[in-house]
Amino acid sequence: MLLKKVNASAVAPAMARIPEGWFEMGHVSGLDCERPVHRVWVDAFEMACCQVTNAEYKRFLQACRLAPPPFWNDPNFNHPQQPVAAVSWFEAEQYCQWLSEASGRRYRLPSEAEWERAARGGVEGKLFPWGDEPPHSLPDYGQRWLTGPEPVARYAPNAYRLFNMCDNVHEWCNDWFDAGYYQVSPERNPQGPAQGTRKASRGGSWRHHIKVSRCHTRSSIPPGFQYADYGFRIVRDL
């Protein structure tokens, strides 16, 4: 692991400030694991405007002398501005540790509550970051994500200046996943259960029939898995 600090601007991604506040987490029409709808407070934090890209991840691999993830040389996945794909939760966590040490600021994976608050863009109760219109209403929907994720930030961001919040690749969260967690979740800054076998993830996937997830949609897989539609986005403490 790299210990020497470097120019923070050389490694730090563009970040957006997510204000503190209450929001309604979950949805009345969601799956059982996405209910009940409950009021949650989240402290202010910063979130990367984009999913971690291949170009950003390459600096980490070179600095730490690590082997690349699967599909690294696949032309459907290796554009520098595509999100890095097929990284495990452990690898995403290691990237956060490296970036924290390299920049002198603390970076980490978001909690599920932070991710959902950020995806909603300060708007309560809507299904998607842009409102309730269906995914196929998005520009060029039928021509996007045909063979893999698209380069980040090609289309409009949400109200918090975050791109691809519910599409492109699933994004790892810090929380362990528990389908019943909403029934016992604390009101302030919930962090998920203390232990588990699967890590929570959020956001849509290029390889699903419907490419865009709803803001409240939850998913999970074991933390060691390296799936071609899994990437991550980082947050930074204020």
Secondary structure, DSSP 8 states (H G I E B T S, - for coil): ---S---HHHH---EEEE--EEEEES-TTS-GGG-S-EEEEE--EEEESS--BHHHHHHHHHHHT----TTTT-TTT--TTSB--S--HHHHHHHHHHHHHHHSS-EE---HHHHHHHHHTT-SS-SBTTBSS-GGGSTTGGGSSSSS---TTSS---TTS-SSTTSSSEEEEEEE--TTGGGT--SBS----S--SSEEEES--TTSSS----TT--EEE-TT---TTEE---EE--
